[in-house]
Amino acid sequence: MLKRVRKGVHKMTTILNSESDNSIMGMTSGKRIPADGTGVIKLDPWLEPFKDALRSRYSHAQKWIKTIDETEGGLEKFSKGAEKFGFMVHDNGDITYREWAPNALRAYLIGDFNEWSRDATPMTRGEYGRWEVTLPARDGLFAIPHGSKVKISLVIPTSHERLERVPAWITRVTQNLEFSPVYDGVFWHPPQNEIYVFKHPRPPKPKSVRIYEAHVGISSPELRITTYNEFTKNMLPRIKRLGYNVIQLMAIMEHAYYASFGYQINSFFAASSRFGTPEDLKELIDSAHGMGITVLLDMVHSHASKNTEDGLNHFDGTDNLYFHEGGKGVHEQWDSRLFNYGHHEVLRFLLSNLRFWMEEYQFDGFRFDGVTSMLYTHHGIGSGFSGGYHEYFGPNVDEDGVVYLMLANEMLHNLYPNCITIAEDVSGMPALCVALSLGGVGFDYRLAMAIPDLYIKWLKEKEDAEWDMGALTHTLVNRRHGEKTVAYAESHDQALVGDKSLLMWLCDKELYTNMSILSVFTPVIERGLSLHKMIRLITHGLGGEGYLNFEGNEFGHPEWLDFPRDGNDNSYWYARRQFNLPDDDKLRYKFLNDFDCKMQWTEEKYGWLHSDQAYVSLENEQDKVIVFERAGLLWIFNFHPTQSFTDYRVGIEAAGTYQIILDTDDPAFGGFGRNAKGTRFFTTPFRWNERKNFIQVYIPVRTAIVLALESTL
């Protein structure tokens, strides 16, 4: 009975959420819902004691919108900061450069164009500490040649010391490690015939999101950095063939340290030059759009690199220009700087940054990294998050951070209605993915971060016979109803050095000796392949309203991920994805790859990710069997390590004749084919496990099957 109530609540909250405006100034769908940020209480009555906090952040967001309307002409104009700051090329060929540096006494533009003369090109100070200079065109030529290096030189008070910085809004920076790890700012304005012209419109917003999380630099078996062009040529067709409809690109925003995985940003408007040019990246995204693939950017607004010469840190000689002052502006664990989300110019910078990537590169949305750090003053450090609602409100919450995320979603979803935003939050904050008009934060999805932790913990600590079916289903369905969740069995976090991929945990050293089809099919490999498929299938079917896979894990990529650094002799051995493995017909990796492909395309047909939440009818601890229904499909899992079951009776609501549409034991996926293809399963009108009918099936040890009505085949 509990499951039915929860399903009804889920449907009601989903409708109210989806039909309310995702705008702070918008309308709610329900009657008698107050427009003060407390509408979310209709979705979750447990929030009633915290209505004052909900009102406070809602009012705070409304005040910012009012201020921006009055002083900047609205969010639409405010978020066009990239057209006011940095380098702007005018129709007559003049170049204007503008920068915010209020602490500076004097400012100068220097670079190749003036032979790095510190005093040759002075800038003029305007209001609010904005410096600018216009360089007239010379004989029809730009005063600053395309591709030449530039910096801003600042004279600071008291000491009159010179600080030379890479411009904060620069769109191109390059690094030459033979000379220095410090990046150089580059004026990027290619000739008209070299500018990439987009050919394809953005694809429609997908009903189901099947996300392929990828890092351009590691997307090759070769011991080097892969390029944007190679990703376009080699990876896009692979991703399309696998059946993923969304790509989430990591490490695109320029980061000083390759081994940071892209999470120590120094230049927020620059696409990483390690992989190619900005035009190459545009072609990658446009080509993906031509295949009908949505492209998301891994957006890092939770913190910034501590670099000074080529970053934002101490940009004008103070530590609180873009960041909080003193210890409040430092993330102790990440050794990075923390933005001051309550500052007018910081909001301009960050909101304009989002707008820039949407406009200049035609991204379709963002996965916001480190959201937990943005939501709380403790940044998640030392907090276990028990689930008590008091943890989500009160003095530990950074209301400025919450409001910035509300403003970001306000701007994005109003300007780009099909935009997708995903929050990476470990805390489980309520209303993160609830419409802004109801008092939510406005994200489309949140990541189900507890699921991969469960799998790794069990593989490390438990025998297979100790796996708790109730705990497994609870972890998979334990999400906030009406707030969409992206589920995953493993992401890049689990692949990093210090951990191992799921298949590595399952098979360990036998991956090196027994993955050839010419070698013995050992019990270890049999178990590994079986559980790898089952884990991914149950996560896909039961875990959320979206699904994510980190590149290479679809075929059980061996070992771990480690970038070149001093500690590994700057080796690329682990900083690559060995796509040669699934492409080798003599290796068993192909079975996992083909199963993953079948799983994605089956979801494309039946759409379970955008269907109502599943009804779990059976969690049998003794048999280790889980049965649930979703999208009109019947899902049956036998996790028992030693026992198969014949004529196993399972409940099913809809009467009819069923056939297997997905079978982890299919020989095409490395199985034994113990269920004959084309077998027909007939329902019996007898109530079983609170369902109107039952069928009887054969479920071999460590296998799963998904059945559909014959009429849908």
Summary of the structure (lengths in Angstrom):
residues: 713
radius of gyration: 27.0
end to end distance: 31.5
largest distance: 89.4
contacts: 2449
relative contact order: 0.10
helix: 34%
strand: 23%
